[in-house]
Amino acid sequence: MIRIIECLFIKSFDAGVKDFIPLDIVPGSATLTITDSRDEGGRVSEYKLNATLRKDPGCLCERLAVRVFFCGQSASVTFGTEDLPVFLSVTVDNRITISCKHKEPGRSRVVGTDCVC
């Protein structure tokens, strides 16, 4: 199944912000790979995210949670917690590129929420 990312949101645990804020992504540039596996500690989910942004919201280098919405689906994927946050790698040249590789225990979580893109 091909799922196209419609929009990305982040929530900073450092800024004291309670809500997710949208990232201004270049359409069609974002990819998310989710791998569920098992290791000696139990089930593990690994998230690999890449995206190109139009502008920097100013909190990309903080401790984050990431929420991903897909085109045509009411479900979202959220990863990163205050105890196990996401850290983005940010590359700036003529565009802003973000990426991350994040692991957390348990199966990947797909939550049925309305897309607010």
N, CA, C and O atoms as a Tinker XYZ file with bonds, in Angstrom:
   468  protein
     1  N      0.839000   -1.174000    0.000000    73     2
     2  CA     0.000000    0.000000    0.000000    64     1     3
     3  C      0.886000    1.240000    0.000000    63     2     4     5
     4  O      1.838000    1.335000    0.775000    81     3
     5  N      0.570000    2.172000   -0.862000    73     3     6
     6  CA     1.300000    3.440000   -0.913000    64     5     7
     7  C      0.505000    4.469000   -0.119000    63     6     8     9
     8  O     -0.680000    4.687000   -0.368000    81     7
     9  N      1.179000    5.095000    0.840000    73     7    10
    10  CA     0.551000    6.152000    1.627000    64     9    11
    11  C      1.361000    7.419000    1.422000    63    10    12    13
    12  O      2.568000    7.449000    1.664000    81    11
    13  N      0.686000    8.458000    0.976000    73    11    14
    14  CA     1.341000    9.740000    0.742000    64    13    15
    15  C      1.107000   10.624000    1.955000    63    14    16    17
    16  O     -0.025000   10.781000    2.410000    81    15
    17  N      2.180000   11.197000    2.474000    73    15    18
    18  CA     2.072000   12.059000    3.643000    64    17    19
    19  C      1.457000   13.391000    3.224000    63    18    20    21
    20  O      1.966000   14.083000    2.343000    81    19
    21  N      0.354000   13.727000    3.878000    73    19    22
    22  CA    -0.324000   14.987000    3.590000    64    21    23
    23  C      0.230000   16.124000    4.432000    63    22    24    25
    24  O      0.429000   17.232000    3.934000    81    23
    25  N      0.481000   15.849000    5.715000    73    23    26
    26  CA     1.023000   16.899000    6.570000    64    25    27
    27  C      1.715000   16.302000    7.794000    63    26    28    29
    28  O      1.444000   15.177000    8.214000    81    27
    29  N      2.616000   17.106000    8.342000    73    27    30
    30  CA     3.382000   16.748000    9.540000    64    29    31
    31  C      3.143000   17.805000   10.605000    63    30    32    33
    32  O      3.016000   18.993000   10.309000    81    31
    33  N      3.083000   17.347000   11.851000    73    31    34
    34  CA     2.971000   18.236000   12.996000    64    33    35
    35  C      4.036000   17.854000   14.007000    63    34    36    37
    36  O      4.411000   16.685000   14.104000    81    35
    37  N      4.526000   18.829000   14.762000    73    35    38
    38  CA     5.461000   18.552000   15.849000    64    37    39
    39  C      4.980000   19.246000   17.119000    63    38    40    41
    40  O      4.295000   20.268000   17.079000    81    39
    41  N      5.362000   18.655000   18.239000    73    39    42
    42  CA     5.104000   19.266000   19.545000    64    41    43
    43  C      6.425000   19.280000   20.304000    63    42    44    45
    44  O      7.070000   18.244000   20.466000    81    43
    45  N      6.821000   20.457000   20.765000    73    43    46
    46  CA     8.072000   20.595000   21.507000    64    45    47
    47  C      7.818000   20.366000   22.984000    63    46    48    49
    48  O      6.898000   20.941000   23.565000    81    47
    49  N      8.645000   19.517000   23.589000    73    47    50
    50  CA     8.575000   19.313000   25.033000    64    49    51
    51  C      9.422000   20.346000   25.768000    63    50    52    53
    52  O      9.301000   20.488000   26.985000    81    51
    53  N     10.271000   21.065000   25.050000    73    51    54
    54  CA    11.129000   22.082000   25.659000    64    53    55
    55  C     10.450000   23.440000   25.752000    63    54    56    57
    56  O     10.720000   24.203000   26.679000    81    55
    57  N      9.576000   23.751000   24.809000    73    55    58
    58  CA     8.970000   25.081000   24.739000    64    57    59
    59  C      7.742000   25.220000   25.634000    63    58    60    61
    60  O      7.205000   26.320000   25.769000    81    59
    61  N      7.290000   24.137000   26.243000    73    59    62
    62  CA     6.108000   24.194000   27.083000    64    61    63
    63  C      4.818000   24.358000   26.298000    63    62    64    65
    64  O      3.801000   24.775000   26.853000    81    63
    65  N      4.850000   24.035000   25.009000    73    63    66
    66  CA     3.677000   24.135000   24.149000    64    65    67
    67  C      2.858000   22.852000   24.295000    63    66    68    69
    68  O      3.406000   21.751000   24.243000    81    67
    69  N      1.551000   22.998000   24.475000    73    67    70
    70  CA     0.709000   21.829000   24.685000    64    69    71
    71  C      0.168000   21.241000   23.393000    63    70    72    73
    72  O     -0.191000   20.064000   23.351000    81    71
    73  N      0.106000   22.048000   22.337000    73    71    74
    74  CA    -0.493000   21.602000   21.083000    64    73    75
    75  C      0.571000   21.311000   20.030000    63    74    76    77
    76  O      1.691000   21.818000   20.093000    81    75
    77  N      0.190000   20.485000   19.065000    73    75    78
    78  CA     1.040000   20.221000   17.912000    64    77    79
    79  C      0.960000   21.410000   16.965000    63    78    80    81
    80  O     -0.105000   22.003000   16.791000    81    79
    81  N      2.094000   21.759000   16.350000    73    79    82
    82  CA     2.109000   22.837000   15.363000    64    81    83
    83  C      2.435000   22.236000   13.996000    63    82    84    85
    84  O      3.210000   21.283000   13.914000    81    83
    85  N      1.853000   22.782000   12.915000    73    83    86
    86  CA     2.097000   22.218000   11.584000    64    85    87
    87  C      3.462000   22.607000   11.041000    63    86    88    89
    88  O      3.969000   23.695000   11.317000    81    87
    89  N      4.048000   21.704000   10.266000    73    87    90
    90  CA     5.266000   22.001000    9.522000    64    89    91
    91  C      4.868000   22.287000    8.081000    63    90    92    93
    92  O      4.016000   21.598000    7.520000    81    91
    93  N      5.474000   23.286000    7.492000    73    91    94
    94  CA     5.189000   23.671000    6.110000    64    93    95
    95  C      6.067000   22.825000    5.189000    63    94    96    97
    96  O      7.156000   23.247000    4.798000    81    95
    97  N      5.579000   21.613000    4.843000    73    95    98
    98  CA     6.375000   20.692000    4.030000    64    97    99
    99  C      6.158000   20.961000    2.545000    63    98   100   101
   100  O      5.103000   21.436000    2.125000    81    99
   101  N      7.182000   20.646000    1.770000    73    99   102
   102  CA     7.064000   20.674000    0.315000    64   101   103
   103  C      6.230000   19.457000   -0.070000    63   102   104   105
   104  O      6.601000   18.336000    0.278000    81   103
   105  N      5.108000   19.642000   -0.781000    73   103   106
   106  CA     4.241000   18.505000   -1.123000    64   105   107
   107  C      5.000000   17.384000   -1.832000    63   106   108   109
   108  O      5.787000   17.627000   -2.747000    81   107
   109  N      4.749000   16.169000   -1.392000    73   107   110
   110  CA     5.362000   14.992000   -1.993000    64   109   111
   111  C      6.780000   14.701000   -1.548000    63   110   112   113
   112  O      7.386000   13.738000   -2.017000    81   111
   113  N      7.329000   15.521000   -0.641000    73   111   114
   114  CA     8.731000   15.334000   -0.244000    64   113   115
   115  C      8.909000   14.467000    0.996000    63   114   116   117
   116  O     10.024000   14.030000    1.280000    81   115
   117  N      7.844000   14.208000    1.737000    73   115   118
   118  CA     7.979000   13.508000    3.014000    64   117   119
   119  C      7.791000   12.007000    2.855000    63   118   120   121
   120  O      6.922000   11.545000    2.115000    81   119
   121  N      8.631000   11.255000    3.573000    73   119   122
   122  CA     8.505000    9.798000    3.604000    64   121   123
   123  C      8.609000    9.324000    5.050000    63   122   124   125
   124  O      9.331000    9.910000    5.857000    81   123
   125  N      7.884000    8.265000    5.364000    73   123   126
   126  CA     7.944000    7.649000    6.686000    64   125   127
   127  C      7.990000    6.149000    6.508000    63   126   128   129
   128  O      7.133000    5.565000    5.845000    81   127
   129  N      8.994000    5.527000    7.103000    73   127   130
   130  CA     9.111000    4.081000    7.118000    64   129   131
   131  C      8.961000    3.617000    8.558000    63   130   132   133
   132  O      9.657000    4.108000    9.447000    81   131
   133  N      8.055000    2.673000    8.791000    73   131   134
   134  CA     7.843000    2.127000   10.129000    64   133   135
   135  C      8.182000    0.647000   10.079000    63   134   136   137
   136  O      7.654000   -0.095000    9.250000    81   135
   137  N      9.065000    0.226000   10.971000    73   135   138
   138  CA     9.450000   -1.173000   11.064000    64   137   139
   139  C      9.142000   -1.674000   12.464000    63   138   140   141
   140  O      9.673000   -1.154000   13.445000    81   139
   141  N      8.287000   -2.679000   12.557000    73   139   142
   142  CA     8.000000   -3.335000   13.832000    64   141   143
   143  C      8.813000   -4.618000   13.886000    63   142   144   145
   144  O      8.770000   -5.429000   12.962000    81   143
   145  N      9.556000   -4.797000   14.975000    73   143   146
   146  CA    10.386000   -5.990000   15.113000    64   145   147
   147  C     10.416000   -6.418000   16.574000    63   146   148   149
   148  O      9.781000   -5.811000   17.436000    81   147
   149  N     11.160000   -7.462000   16.819000    73   147   150
   150  CA    11.295000   -7.993000   18.174000    64   149   151
   151  C     12.779000   -8.101000   18.491000    63   150   152   153
   152  O     13.568000   -8.568000   17.670000    81   151
   153  N     13.154000   -7.661000   19.697000    73   151   154
   154  CA    14.524000   -7.877000   20.162000    64   153   155
   155  C     14.457000   -8.519000   21.542000    63   154   156   157
   156  O     13.388000   -8.943000   21.982000    81   155
   157  N     15.588000   -8.591000   22.219000    73   155   158
   158  CA    15.617000   -9.281000   23.514000    64   157   159
   159  C     14.734000   -8.619000   24.576000    63   158   160   161
   160  O     14.366000   -9.262000   25.559000    81   159
   161  N     14.392000   -7.344000   24.387000    73   159   162
   162  CA    13.538000   -6.637000   25.344000    64   161   163
   163  C     12.063000   -6.666000   24.984000    63   162   164   165
   164  O     11.242000   -6.151000   25.744000    81   163
   165  N     11.702000   -7.252000   23.849000    73   163   166
   166  CA    10.309000   -7.297000   23.413000    64   165   167
   167  C     10.139000   -6.629000   22.064000    63   166   168   169
   168  O     11.084000   -6.531000   21.282000    81   167
   169  N      8.922000   -6.170000   21.798000    73   167   170
   170  CA     8.630000   -5.531000   20.510000    64   169   171
   171  C      9.192000   -4.117000   20.470000    63   170   172   173
   172  O      9.178000   -3.392000   21.466000    81   171
   173  N      9.685000   -3.745000   19.295000    73   171   174
   174  CA    10.274000   -2.422000   19.090000    64   173   175
   175  C      9.746000   -1.863000   17.768000    63   174   176   177
   176  O      9.661000   -2.579000   16.770000    81   175
   177  N      9.394000   -0.583000   17.775000    73   175   178
   178  CA     9.009000    0.105000   16.550000    64   177   179
   179  C     10.092000    1.114000   16.201000    63   178   180   181
   180  O     10.556000    1.870000   17.055000    81   179
   181  N     10.485000    1.112000   14.941000    73   179   182
   182  CA    11.480000    2.069000   14.453000    64   181   183
   183  C     10.825000    2.949000   13.392000    63   182   184   185
   184  O     10.192000    2.451000   12.461000    81   183
   185  N     10.984000    4.252000   13.543000    73   183   186
   186  CA    10.415000    5.237000   12.633000    64   185   187
   187  C     11.555000    5.959000   11.933000    63   186   188   189
   188  O     12.476000    6.451000   12.586000    81   187
   189  N     11.497000    6.024000   10.600000    73   187   190
   190  CA    12.470000    6.791000    9.817000    64   189   191
   191  C     11.686000    7.822000    9.015000    63   190   192   193
   192  O     10.866000    7.473000    8.166000    81   191
   193  N     11.946000    9.086000    9.294000    73   191   194
   194  CA    11.223000   10.183000    8.671000    64   193   195
   195  C     12.183000   11.068000    7.901000    63   194   196   197
   196  O     13.275000   11.368000    8.384000    81   195
   197  N     11.787000   11.486000    6.709000    73   195   198
   198  CA    12.526000   12.459000    5.903000    64   197   199
   199  C     11.507000   13.414000    5.304000    63   198   200   201
   200  O     10.438000   12.987000    4.868000    81   199
   201  N     11.828000   14.706000    5.279000    73   199   202
   202  CA    10.930000   15.692000    4.678000    64   201   203
   203  C     11.711000   16.949000    4.333000    63   202   204   205
   204  O     12.743000   17.246000    4.935000    81   203
   205  N     11.196000   17.679000    3.352000    73   203   206
   206  CA    11.744000   18.978000    2.981000    64   205   207
   207  C     10.734000   20.039000    3.401000    63   206   208   209
   208  O      9.541000   19.927000    3.120000    81   207
   209  N     11.235000   21.074000    4.082000    73   207   210
   210  CA    10.368000   22.124000    4.602000    64   209   211
   211  C     10.552000   23.417000    3.823000    63   210   212   213
   212  O     11.616000   23.676000    3.261000    81   211
   213  N      9.504000   24.217000    3.800000    73   211   214
   214  CA     9.581000   25.541000    3.177000    64   213   215
   215  C     10.157000   26.574000    4.139000    63   214   216   217
   216  O     10.823000   27.519000    3.718000    81   215
   217  N      9.893000   26.387000    5.453000    73   215   218
   218  CA    10.435000   27.310000    6.445000    64   217   219
   219  C     10.634000   26.601000    7.765000    63   218   220   221
   220  O     10.023000   25.565000    8.026000    81   219
   221  N     11.486000   27.161000    8.586000    73   219   222
   222  CA    11.835000   26.619000    9.898000    64   221   223
   223  C     10.892000   27.214000   10.945000    63   222   224   225
   224  O     10.828000   28.435000   11.092000    81   223
   225  N     10.160000   26.367000   11.674000    73   223   226
   226  CA     9.263000   26.899000   12.701000    64   225   227
   227  C      9.993000   27.370000   13.960000    63   226   228   229
   228  O      9.375000   27.937000   14.861000    81   227
   229  N     11.302000   27.136000   14.023000    73   227   230
   230  CA    12.092000   27.634000   15.144000    64   229   231
   231  C     12.301000   26.664000   16.281000    63   230   232   233
   232  O     12.967000   27.004000   17.259000    81   231
   233  N     11.747000   25.457000   16.187000    73   231   234
   234  CA    11.910000   24.510000   17.304000    64   233   235
   235  C     12.325000   23.124000   16.813000    63   234   236   237
   236  O     12.062000   22.130000   17.489000    81   235
   237  N     12.963000   23.044000   15.657000    73   235   238
   238  CA    13.324000   21.751000   15.076000    64   237   239
   239  C     14.392000   21.011000   15.865000    63   238   240   241
   240  O     14.475000   19.786000   15.784000    81   239
   241  N     15.212000   21.730000   16.627000    73   239   242
   242  CA    16.315000   21.087000   17.356000    64   241   243
   243  C     15.953000   20.775000   18.807000    63   242   244   245
   244  O     16.834000   20.478000   19.613000    81   243
   245  N     14.685000   20.840000   19.140000    73   243   246
   246  CA    14.254000   20.559000   20.508000    64   245   247
   247  C     13.799000   19.114000   20.646000    63   246   248   249
   248  O     13.774000   18.368000   19.667000    81   247
   249  N     13.439000   18.721000   21.861000    73   247   250
   250  CA    12.872000   17.391000   22.128000    64   249   251
   251  C     11.430000   17.410000   21.636000    63   250   252   253
   252  O     10.642000   18.255000   22.061000    81   251
   253  N     11.072000   16.474000   20.734000    73   251   254
   254  CA     9.802000   16.568000   20.023000    64   253   255
   255  C      8.980000   15.286000   20.059000    63   254   256   257
   256  O      9.482000   14.197000   20.339000    81   255
   257  N      7.694000   15.462000   19.763000    73   255   258
   258  CA     6.799000   14.391000   19.316000    64   257   259
   259  C      6.414000   14.757000   17.895000    63   258   260   261
   260  O      6.312000   15.937000   17.561000    81   259
   261  N      6.199000   13.750000   17.053000    73   259   262
   262  CA     5.864000   13.965000   15.649000    64   261   263
   263  C      4.538000   13.273000   15.356000    63   262   264   265
   264  O      4.321000   12.133000   15.768000    81   263
   265  N      3.653000   13.966000   14.643000    73   263   266
   266  CA     2.385000   13.382000   14.201000    64   265   267
   267  C      2.327000   13.489000   12.681000    63   266   268   269
   268  O      2.584000   14.547000   12.108000    81   267
   269  N      1.982000   12.366000   12.037000    73   267   270
   270  CA     1.959000   12.273000   10.579000    64   269   271
   271  C      0.549000   11.922000   10.121000    63   270   272   273
   272  O     -0.051000   10.968000   10.617000    81   271
   273  N      0.021000   12.701000    9.167000    73   271   274
   274  CA    -1.269000   12.412000    8.541000    64   273   275
   275  C     -1.030000   12.029000    7.092000    63   274   276   277
   276  O     -0.173000   12.601000    6.418000    81   275
   277  N     -1.805000   11.043000    6.613000    73   275   278
   278  CA    -1.678000   10.560000    5.242000    64   277   279
   279  C     -2.878000   10.998000    4.416000    63   278   280   281
   280  O     -3.982000   11.146000    4.941000    81   279
   281  N     -2.658000   11.203000    3.122000    73   279   282
   282  CA    -3.735000   11.600000    2.208000    64   281   283
   283  C     -4.832000   10.539000    2.183000    63   282   284   285
   284  O     -4.555000    9.344000    2.083000    81   283
   285  N     -6.072000   10.993000    2.276000    73   283   286
   286  CA    -7.210000   10.087000    2.149000    64   285   287
   287  C     -7.451000    9.169000    3.325000    63   286   288   289
   288  O     -8.269000    8.254000    3.221000    81   287
   289  N     -6.771000    9.376000    4.440000    73   287   290
   290  CA    -6.958000    8.523000    5.613000    64   289   291
   291  C     -7.262000    9.389000    6.825000    63   290   292   293
   292  O     -6.739000   10.495000    6.957000    81   291
   293  N     -8.111000    8.879000    7.706000    73   291   294
   294  CA    -8.426000    9.630000    8.919000    64   293   295
   295  C     -7.501000    9.242000   10.073000    63   294   296   297
   296  O     -7.605000    9.796000   11.168000    81   295
   297  N     -6.609000    8.302000    9.831000    73   295   298
   298  CA    -5.700000    7.857000   10.884000    64   297   299
   299  C     -4.386000    8.628000   10.817000    63   298   300   301
   300  O     -3.961000    9.074000    9.751000    81   299
   301  N     -3.757000    8.773000   11.977000    73   299   302
   302  CA    -2.439000    9.409000   12.034000    64   301   303
   303  C     -1.489000    8.508000   12.794000    63   302   304   305
   304  O     -1.909000    7.611000   13.525000    81   303
   305  N     -0.215000    8.755000   12.614000    73   303   306
   306  CA     0.835000    8.050000   13.360000    64   305   307
   307  C      1.556000    9.094000   14.199000    63   306   308   309
   308  O      1.990000   10.126000   13.688000    81   307
   309  N      1.679000    8.816000   15.485000    73   307   310
   310  CA     2.374000    9.720000   16.396000    64   309   311
   311  C      3.503000    8.959000   17.068000    63   310   312   313
   312  O      3.315000    7.836000   17.536000    81   311
   313  N      4.678000    9.578000   17.114000    73   311   314
   314  CA     5.793000    8.949000   17.810000    64   313   315
   315  C      6.600000   10.011000   18.531000    63   314   316   317
   316  O      6.644000   11.173000   18.127000    81   315
   317  N      7.240000    9.578000   19.613000    73   315   318
   318  CA     7.982000   10.479000   20.485000    64   317   319
   319  C      7.147000   10.823000   21.710000    63   318   320   321
   320  O      5.974000   11.180000   21.602000    81   319
   321  N      7.770000   10.710000   22.871000    73   319   322
   322  CA     7.124000   11.053000   24.129000    64   321   323
   323  C      8.074000   11.933000   24.925000    63   322   324   325
   324  O      9.231000   12.109000   24.545000    81   323
   325  N      7.589000   12.478000   26.015000    73   323   326
   326  CA     8.464000   13.306000   26.839000    64   325   327
   327  C      9.623000   12.486000   27.407000    63   326   328   329
   328  O     10.734000   12.995000   27.560000    81   327
   329  N      9.357000   11.214000   27.718000    73   327   330
   330  CA    10.410000   10.336000   28.240000    64   329   331
   331  C     11.341000    9.820000   27.141000    63   330   332   333
   332  O     12.510000    9.540000   27.404000    81   331
   333  N     10.841000    9.695000   25.932000    73   331   334
   334  CA    11.616000    9.185000   24.796000    64   333   335
   335  C     11.318000   10.057000   23.571000    63   334   336   337
   336  O     10.619000    9.629000   22.653000    81   335
   337  N     11.864000   11.302000   23.565000    73   335   338
   338  CA    11.525000   12.252000   22.500000    64   337   339
   339  C     12.228000   11.949000   21.182000    63   338   340   341
   340  O     13.189000   11.183000   21.122000    81   339
   341  N     11.717000   12.573000   20.138000    73   339   342
   342  CA    12.321000   12.521000   18.812000    64   341   343
   343  C     13.315000   13.678000   18.708000    63   342   344   345
   344  O     13.030000   14.795000   19.140000    81   343
   345  N     14.478000   13.398000   18.133000    73   343   346
   346  CA    15.467000   14.429000   17.828000    64   345   347
   347  C     15.662000   14.438000   16.320000    63   346   348   349
   348  O     16.042000   13.424000   15.735000    81   347
   349  N     15.406000   15.573000   15.693000    73   347   350
   350  CA    15.536000   15.692000   14.245000    64   349   351
   351  C     16.948000   16.095000   13.855000    63   350   352   353
   352  O     17.604000   16.858000   14.565000    81   351
   353  N     17.408000   15.582000   12.734000    73   351   354
   354  CA    18.611000   16.098000   12.084000    64   353   355
   355  C     18.134000   17.129000   11.082000    63   354   356   357
   356  O     17.213000   16.869000   10.308000    81   355
   357  N     18.760000   18.303000   11.091000    73   355   358
   358  CA    18.327000   19.403000   10.228000    64   357   359
   359  C     19.485000   19.799000    9.318000    63   358   360   361
   360  O     20.586000   20.077000    9.794000    81   359
   361  N     19.237000   19.825000    8.013000    73   359   362
   362  CA    20.219000   20.260000    7.031000    64   361   363
   363  C     19.650000   21.483000    6.312000    63   362   364   365
   364  O     18.534000   21.445000    5.795000    81   363
   365  N     20.424000   22.562000    6.286000    73   363   366
   366  CA    19.970000   23.785000    5.626000    64   365   367
   367  C     20.939000   24.112000    4.497000    63   366   368   369
   368  O     22.132000   24.313000    4.726000    81   367
   369  N     20.417000   24.161000    3.287000    73   367   370
   370  CA    21.165000   24.673000    2.136000    64   369   371
   371  C     20.189000   25.580000    1.402000    63   370   372   373
   372  O     19.754000   26.574000    1.984000    81   371
   373  N     19.826000   25.300000    0.178000    73   371   374
   374  CA    18.805000   26.115000   -0.470000    64   373   375
   375  C     17.394000   25.668000   -0.069000    63   374   376   377
   376  O     16.399000   26.219000   -0.539000    81   375
   377  N     17.329000   24.675000    0.794000    73   375   378
   378  CA    16.081000   24.184000    1.376000    64   377   379
   379  C     16.378000   23.652000    2.770000    63   378   380   381
   380  O     17.541000   23.499000    3.143000    81   379
   381  N     15.350000   23.375000    3.526000    73   379   382
   382  CA    15.507000   22.814000    4.869000    64   381   383
   383  C     15.066000   21.364000    4.805000    63   382   384   385
   384  O     13.922000   21.078000    4.451000    81   383
   385  N     15.954000   20.452000    5.143000    73   383   386
   386  CA    15.650000   19.031000    5.131000    64   385   387
   387  C     15.743000   18.493000    6.557000    63   386   388   389
   388  O     16.729000   18.720000    7.257000    81   387
   389  N     14.701000   17.777000    6.973000    73   387   390
   390  CA    14.725000   17.159000    8.293000    64   389   391
   391  C     14.695000   15.649000    8.131000    63   390   392   393
   392  O     14.146000   15.121000    7.164000    81   391
   393  N     15.292000   14.972000    9.090000    73   391   394
   394  CA    15.248000   13.516000    9.103000    64   393   395
   395  C     15.395000   13.044000   10.535000    63   394   396   397
   396  O     15.914000   13.760000   11.391000    81   395
   397  N     14.933000   11.832000   10.782000    73   395   398
   398  CA    15.138000   11.232000   12.097000    64   397   399
   399  C     15.031000    9.724000   11.981000    63   398   400   401
   400  O     14.437000    9.183000   11.048000    81   399
   401  N     15.623000    9.072000   12.953000    73   399   402
   402  CA    15.509000    7.638000   13.133000    64   401   403
   403  C     15.215000    7.466000   14.613000    63   402   404   405
   404  O     16.060000    7.757000   15.460000    81   403
   405  N     14.023000    6.996000   14.920000    73   403   406
   406  CA    13.549000    6.957000   16.306000    64   405   407
   407  C     13.049000    5.550000   16.622000    63   406   408   409
   408  O     12.293000    4.968000   15.844000    81   407
   409  N     13.471000    5.003000   17.764000    73   407   410
   410  CA    13.002000    3.692000   18.217000    64   409   411
   411  C     12.282000    3.850000   19.535000    63   410   412   413
   412  O     12.680000    4.640000   20.391000    81   411
   413  N     11.201000    3.076000   19.689000    73   411   414
   414  CA    10.517000    3.043000   20.976000    64   413   415
   415  C      9.907000    1.659000   21.173000    63   414   416   417
   416  O      9.612000    0.957000   20.205000    81   415
   417  N      9.723000    1.274000   22.432000    73   415   418
   418  CA     9.173000   -0.056000   22.708000    64   417   419
   419  C      7.714000   -0.158000   22.289000    63   418   420   421
   420  O      6.995000    0.841000   22.261000    81   419
   421  N      7.283000   -1.371000   21.965000    73   419   422
   422  CA     5.897000   -1.620000   21.593000    64   421   423
   423  C      5.680000   -1.546000   20.103000    63   422   424   425
   424  O      6.595000   -1.255000   19.333000    81   423
   425  N      4.456000   -1.815000   19.713000    73   423   426
   426  CA     4.073000   -1.757000   18.300000    64   425   427
   427  C      3.800000   -0.329000   17.892000    63   426   428   429
   428  O      3.483000    0.518000   18.727000    81   427
   429  N      3.924000   -0.061000   16.592000    73   427   430
   430  CA     3.614000    1.274000   16.095000    64   429   431
   431  C      2.142000    1.578000   16.367000    63   430   432   433
   432  O      1.287000    0.694000   16.326000    81   431
   433  N      1.874000    2.851000   16.644000    73   431   434
   434  CA     0.530000    3.270000   17.001000    64   433   435
   435  C     -0.092000    4.065000   15.853000    63   434   436   437
   436  O      0.440000    5.090000   15.427000    81   435
   437  N     -1.214000    3.576000   15.370000    73   435   438
   438  CA    -1.994000    4.316000   14.384000    64   437   439
   439  C     -3.274000    4.729000   15.091000    63   438   440   441
   440  O     -4.021000    3.885000   15.586000    81   439
   441  N     -3.522000    6.034000   15.133000    73   439   442
   442  CA    -4.647000    6.555000   15.884000    64   441   443
   443  C     -5.638000    7.176000   14.928000    63   442   444   445
   444  O     -5.255000    7.926000   14.030000    81   443
   445  N     -6.906000    6.870000   15.113000    73   443   446
   446  CA    -7.948000    7.468000   14.279000    64   445   447
   447  C     -8.267000    8.869000   14.755000    63   446   448   449
   448  O     -8.977000    9.045000   15.745000    81   447
   449  N     -7.750000    9.863000   14.060000    73   447   450
   450  CA    -8.035000   11.252000   14.379000    64   449   451
   451  C     -8.352000   11.995000   13.103000    63   450   452   453
   452  O     -7.908000   11.608000   12.022000    81   451
   453  N     -9.111000   13.050000   13.225000    73   451   454
   454  CA    -9.455000   13.834000   12.044000    64   453   455
   455  C     -8.237000   14.635000   11.593000    63   454   456   457
   456  O     -7.549000   15.267000   12.395000    81   455
   457  N     -7.997000   14.590000   10.300000    73   455   458
   458  CA    -6.889000   15.349000    9.723000    64   457   459
   459  C     -7.234000   16.829000    9.741000    63   458   460   461
   460  O     -8.316000   17.235000    9.317000    81   459
   461  N     -6.309000   17.618000   10.232000    73   459   462
   462  CA    -6.523000   19.059000   10.299000    64   461   463
   463  C     -5.573000   19.791000    9.334000    63   462   464   465
   464  O     -5.248000   20.961000    9.537000    81   463
   465  N     -5.145000   19.098000    8.308000    73   463   466
   466  CA    -4.224000   19.669000    7.332000    64   465   467
   467  C     -4.914000   20.728000    6.492000    63   466   468
   468  O     -4.291000   21.321000    5.613000    81   467
